[in-house]
């Protein structure tokens, strides 16, 4: 399944992007705005912004905006279902 070339265009995503200044909540590095900011699709797949649950759903977390943050896809994957 291919990843979108652009970040999601939702109000929640935009608010989180602004609040975090485009920085990953897990590693603190800048996230990519769109696929064209990098030379290779694999880099986009790892460094694109994804929505992370601070307290994972599997541990009782909810989809409430207070439990969400943006993180690189790779950082989110490494974190898994840990808090």
Secondary structure as the mmCIF struct_conf table of DSSP 4:
data_model
#
loop_
_struct_conf.conf_type_id
_struct_conf.id
_struct_conf.beg_label_comp_id
_struct_conf.beg_label_asym_id
_struct_conf.beg_label_seq_id
_struct_conf.end_label_comp_id
_struct_conf.end_label_asym_id
_struct_conf.end_label_seq_id
HELX_LH_PP_P HELX_LH_PP_P1 UNK A 2 UNK A 4
BEND BEND1 UNK A 5 UNK A 5
STRN STRN1 UNK A 6 UNK A 6
HELX_RH_AL_P HELX_RH_AL_P1 UNK A 11 UNK A 19
TURN_TY1_P TURN_TY1_P1 UNK A 20 UNK A 22
STRN STRN2 UNK A 23 UNK A 23
TURN_TY1_P TURN_TY1_P2 UNK A 25 UNK A 27
HELX_LH_PP_P HELX_LH_PP_P2 UNK A 29 UNK A 29
STRN STRN3 UNK A 30 UNK A 30
HELX_LH_PP_P HELX_LH_PP_P3 UNK A 31 UNK A 31
STRN STRN4 UNK A 32 UNK A 32
BEND BEND2 UNK A 33 UNK A 33
STRN STRN5 UNK A 34 UNK A 34
HELX_RH_3T_P HELX_RH_3T_P1 UNK A 35 UNK A 37
BEND BEND3 UNK A 38 UNK A 39
HELX_RH_AL_P HELX_RH_AL_P2 UNK A 41 UNK A 47
STRN STRN6 UNK A 48 UNK A 48
STRN STRN7 UNK A 49 UNK A 53
BEND BEND4 UNK A 54 UNK A 55
HELX_RH_3T_P HELX_RH_3T_P2 UNK A 57 UNK A 59
TURN_TY1_P TURN_TY1_P3 UNK A 60 UNK A 60
BEND BEND5 UNK A 63 UNK A 63
HELX_RH_3T_P HELX_RH_3T_P3 UNK A 65 UNK A 67
STRN STRN8 UNK A 68 UNK A 72
HELX_RH_AL_P HELX_RH_AL_P3 UNK A 73 UNK A 79
TURN_TY1_P TURN_TY1_P4 UNK A 80 UNK A 81
#
